[in-house]
Amino acid sequence: MNKTMTALYLTWLLCTQGYFQKEKAMSLNEISQRTFCRAIAEIKTFLIEYNIPKELVYEKKTARYLLRDISC
């Protein structure tokens, strides 16, 4: 799976279940850590470029990524 497809899949997970976990996403899609990091960067860039008032954050306590509203 390439970077774009991985980014789309992770975005789909965010939309459907509200979060994703790195290890699970990497193993299901058989991708490297580098591809995962590139997909994360793509998602963050998309949010910034289109002025979407959310940020992708890693929650250490639950070991998952999720979208959080940005407060002005």
C-alpha positions in Angstrom: 0.0 0.0 0.0 1.4 3.4 -0.9 1.5 6.6 1.1 -1.7 8.1 -0.4 -3.7 4.9 0.1 -2.4 4.7 3.7 -3.4 8.3 4.4 -6.9 7.7 3.0 -7.3 4.6 5.1 -6.2 6.3 8.2 -8.6 9.2 7.5 -11.4 6.7 7.0 -10.6 5.2 10.4 -10.7 8.7 11.9 -14.1 9.3 10.4 -15.7 6.0 11.2 -14.3 5.1 14.6 -12.7 8.4 15.7 -9.1 7.1 16.2 -6.5 4.7 15.0 -3.6 2.9 16.5 -0.2 2.9 14.8 0.7 -0.8 15.3 -2.7 -2.1 14.2 -2.8 0.1 11.1 0.8 -0.8 10.2 0.2 -4.6 10.5 -3.2 -4.6 8.7 -1.8 -2.7 5.8 1.7 -4.3 5.8 3.5 -0.9 5.7 6.8 0.3 7.2 7.1 2.8 9.9 8.4 5.3 7.3 5.3 4.9 5.2 3.2 5.4 8.3 5.0 8.6 9.2 4.6 9.9 5.7 0.9 9.3 5.8 0.7 11.1 9.1 2.5 14.1 7.6 0.0 14.0 4.6 -3.0 14.1 6.9 -1.5 17.0 9.0 -0.6 18.9 5.8 -4.1 18.5 4.4 -5.7 19.8 7.7 -3.5 22.9 7.5 -3.7 23.6 3.8 -7.5 23.5 3.8 -7.9 25.4 7.1 -9.7 22.6 8.8 -10.0 23.6 12.5 -8.7 20.2 13.7 -5.3 18.8 14.5 -4.1 15.2 14.5 -2.7 14.3 17.9 -1.2 11.2 19.6 -2.8 10.3 22.9 -0.1 8.5 25.0 -2.5 7.2 27.6 -4.5 5.2 25.1 -1.7 4.8 22.4 -3.9 6.1 19.6 -4.2 9.0 17.1 -7.3 11.2 17.0 -8.5 14.5 15.7 -8.9 17.3 18.2 -10.7 20.6 17.7 -8.4 23.7 17.5 -9.6 26.5 19.8 -8.9 30.1 18.8 
